Amino acid sequence: MIELKNNSANNFFLLAGPCVIEGEDMAMRIAERAVKITESLKIPYVFKGSYRKANRSRMDSFMGIGDEKALKILKKVHDTFGVPTVTDIHAADEAEMAAEYVDILQIPAFLCRQTDLLIAAAKTGKIINIKKGQFLSPIAMQFAADKVVEAGNKNVMLTERGTTFGYQDLVIDYRGIPEMQSFGYPVILDVTHSLQQPNQTSGVTGGMPQLIETVAKAGIAVGADGLFIETHENPAVAKSDGANMLKLDLLEGLLTKLVRIREAVK
């Protein structure tokens, strides 16, 4: 695994940033703020940003500013602040391209069973973060991880992001965190995506951001190794997933509470 800053504190680690890279200035501002907060709290930090959003409900949904342009911004975040970066890939032929710019490749939940995608990601040698499909049990994620390992890459992380509950809601089964940890890989709780309300009749995903703190506290209490939180300066105008993102101004207060919980339970 790559060396994460501040890892001496035995703290949870954090993957956080905007849903999608909307521009350089916005990404750099979010990264700068998050780096300052996490360094103060001794939380190992990874900047998150999708270079392109492939899973959109409607044709007019924002997908990105251009692959290479967004990936270069992710590289600039890494070079400027000295923190690892993570982004999603959606097809096998994207793995090598994205790996030139970021430290961690993320497999979206709806693609976690795609063998060619997992193998292509594994062969880059990067850390591979596999999100649990909304349609899978935690135990079934062993097979997704096995594909990466059998392709020659043991650098695997698994992410819980909720399970489909009816047509327009998700629920979190916190038993899944220790179940997936039993495989021997770090397990992350995706706080904000677990609060999505997908498949709305408007074609725009809804969410329950008022429960971000509740879900995050529970995740740390049950022993998640890391948290994934999408954050934006103004979620109301975010170009993707604004309905379930955390306002950046709330990040420090939330993380401060979570560090206290971690200290109490470790």
Disulfide bonds with the S-S distance in Angstrom:
none
